[in-house]
């Protein structure tokens, strides 16, 4: 494994390279294009958006323990439903001027407190947050923190899959490093409304998260509730 400092340098260089490629493409292409920048996408088919938190909630229901997250309730994790993303793509094909750039985010200004509240309702668990001292300690040793969390999650996840005879699933209990940082995702998605777009899902709700769960349950790739 690369040291964390080396990983960050590689990440920065990779983002710089991607930006340069994108800028060169946009400067030379004759194709009409529109750029859509999404907040955290959730809904049926989601694997990397809110699904890691839904998986964690299921694990802590199984363990019968309190689910605690780093940082605090106000950390922004703005969201947008996958159907609104699909709708926005089609809308921009019909209405947007070539070269336009739009953010996509619902009206909810979703934060960790909102998501935790929904997970509590869905799973009947208790959630909370580590204090700022422990959060900063985890940040300074992020790889160790990631390993501790993932080791803690892997065994019960395997047990749940085995108990429910799920042999193959694209879902993983492992938490990516970037999800452990205090990086807020706060997005204003209103500009696209100036060309007549409306959000069908302006607020994330328990019903919508349950629909996301139903999607993976129907495919038998997520352990059902006991």
Helices and strands as residue ranges (DSSP letters): H 4-28, E 35-38, E 40-42, H 51-63, E 67-69, E 79-81, H 82-95, E 101-104, H 112-123, E 127-129, H 132-140, H 142-163, G 177-179, G 191-195, H 206-218
